């Protein structure tokens, strides 16, 4: 790769806090850690939910009803991917270690509840809310040494896409003596999990400590008279945005009704932002898929029209409106809308897919074929496009190309028998059952999820 005897520097700032230290580049490691702490992610102790009544106290940072002593409550913490520009953490999540640390302290600083702490040996506590990936070999064993050539499927994959949020929940009991409580939440990141780091360093006969970077932190002080000490005003996110982040996290956890309500709260606080109306519409559309008799598409269409009254150039609203038009039988109108959007976003895969499907519905087979082929030039592994092209090529008498499209569809689609491998893993390791549920709660008695090694893991070689 050298040009004129030189290669391009790879010392840009990213997320690798381990490699610079391995090679003694202390400044690069320090600069990388500082970069990761600069508005890449955000964390917000957004709400408390009373276990006895289900009442939601939100958003925290303003006055809320008094909390009775000795009551069990659940803190809802919102974690947002602000500026990573890709998922957080990115791929190779089987090696990265990102997690939420949450603690509740009494007035004397004594721990009431603590999740996501590091143990004396450097390993992460086994009940933490983690962002990671579990990949399995064909025998259902976890791959812990990144032997990706043995991968059969992903059994677990928790990440925050760009611009999205997650909600982590922690349940604990308040002190019986009505003393103030401090809540703290941190988003921590370590380039490699400690167990893998120990393995590599032992093989290399080296010693080093992979730093834990505190990417975001929040704290709040609760008083039993109903007062809440908010963070300094200069650092506070507007409440409409906090509700919106919360709604996004609920949406990602398929809690569509709750998400719609959170987006409505955001809209009430910021009624001129068309994007928030689109978010409500999306949640309503998702509910329609669960129960078509609710007529949520009709509600969503009204919301999208309202959004376009505020911002006539909101292509996101126009995109989802075209989807609804197609379901209502207004296929030509939807096709015209998708065409305009595709002209402005010629490399958006979902736009090309929706346009191609609409063209197919209208019997415009050459045009649909062109849309799917354009999508595949962007992503050659898009199996749904290969599936569509199988029949499109065949209808045009192109048997060889149809057969090739069918082979590529079968190559890139999800393995239909992979669930049996995943089921084997979860049967052997039921401690992961709660964590794989998108909207789960961490408790003191939550099951531990120990690192799998030895015969329970994929062999090293």
Residue, then its C-alpha position, 0 to 999 in steps of 0.5 A: x500500500x506504500x506510495x513513494x515509500x510512504x503509507x498513510x497515517x492511521x493515527x486518526x481518532x476513533x475508538x481504539x484505546x488498546x492498540x496505541x498502549x500496546x505499542x507505547x503510543x501514550x499520547x494517541x491513547x489519551x487523545x482517543x479517550x478524550x475524543x470518546x468523551x466529547x459528545x459521542x454518546x449521552x446518558x440521562x436518568x430520565x424517569x422513576x417508575x413506582x412498582x406498586x402503582x406503575x406511575x411514571x415520574x418523568x422527566x427527572x430534574x424537576x419536582x415530582x411527587x414525594x416518594x414513600x420510604x422503603x418503596x420499590x422503584x425502577x429507574x429508567x436510564x436513557x442512553x443515546x448514540x449522538x455522534x458515533x455515525x455508526x452503531x455503538x458499539x460498532x461491529x466486532x461487538x463480540x470483543x468490545x466491552x460497553x456497558x451501563x454502570x448504575x448505582x444508588x447511594x444513601x445520604x452517607x454514601x453507602x451503596x443501596x444498589x450497584x450494577x455494572x461495576x468492575x470486580x477486583x480481577x478487572x472482569x465486569x460484574x455479570x449482571x450489567x446492562x451490556x452492549x455486545x454480541x454473542x456469536x455461536x459456532x454450529x454446535x451452539x458454543x460461544x465464540x470468545x476468541x473472535x474465530x469468525x470463520x467458525x461463525x454460524x449465527x448471532x444469538x444475541x446482539x445489543x447495540x444502539x444505531x446512529x441517532x437512536x436510544x436505548x432504555x436501561x431499567x434498574x429496580x431497587x428499594x428506597x431506604x426505610x428512614x426517608x433519607x435522600x438518595x443519589x442516583x448515578x449512571x455512566x456509560x463505560x467503554x473498554x476496547x476489549x473485554x478483560x477475559x480476552x485481554x488476559x488471553x492475548x497478553x498471556x500469549x504475548x507475554x506482555x502486561x498492560x491495562x486496557x483503560x475504561x473510558x467513561x463516555x457519559x455520566x449523569x447524576x441526580x439527587x432525590x429528596x423524599x419531600x418531592x424535590x429533585x436536584x437537577x444538573x446545572x442548567x447549561x448542561x441540560x438537554x431540553x425536556x422535549x428532546x429528553x422525551x424524544x430520546x426516551x420515545x426512541x428507546x421505547x420504540x426500539x424495544x417494540x413498546x410502540x404505544x408507550x413510544x407514541x405517548x412519549x413522542x406526544x409529550x415531546x411535541x407538546x413541548x416543541x409543537x413546531x418541530x415536524x420531526x416529532x410528528x413523524x415519530x408519533x406516526x411511526x409508532x402508530x404505524x408499528x401498532x397497526x402491524x400488530x392489530x390492523x383493526x385499530x386503524x392506526x395507519x389512518x391516524x399516522x396519515x393525519x400526523x404526517x399531513x400535519x408534519x408536512x404542513x409545518x415542513x413541506x420539504x420533510x422527505x421523511x414524512x413524505x416517505x412514510x406517507x407513500x408507504x401508507x398510500x401503497x397499503x391503501x391502494x393508491x399505488x401510482x401516487x405512492x410510486x410518484x412520491x418514491x420516485x421523487x425521493x429516490x431522485x434526491x437520495x439515489x443511494x438510500x437502500x430503503x428508498x430504492x427497495x420501497x420504490x422497486x416494490x411499488x414498481x413491481x406492484x404496478x407491473x413495471x417490471x423493467x423499472x423494478x429490476x433497475x431499482x433492485x439492481x441499483x440497490x445491489x450495487x450499493x449492497x451486494x448482500x441484500x438478499x431481498x433484492x436477489x429474491x425479487x430479481x429471481x422472478x423478475x429475471x425469469x419473467x424476462x426469459x433470463x433463466x441463467x440470471x434468475x438461477x444466479x439470483x436464487x443462489x445469491x438469495x439462498x446464500x445471503x438470507x437468514x439461515x432458516x435452521x439457525x434458531x435451533x442452534x440459538x435455542x440450544x445455547x439458551x437452553x444451556x445458558x438460561x441466565x441470558x433469558x432476561x437480557x435478550x428481552x428488549x425491555x428488561x429490568x436489572x435487579x439485585x437478584x438478576x441472574x449472573x451471566x459468567x464468561x464462557x470458557x473451556x468446553x462451553x466455548x468454541x475451541x481456541x483453534 
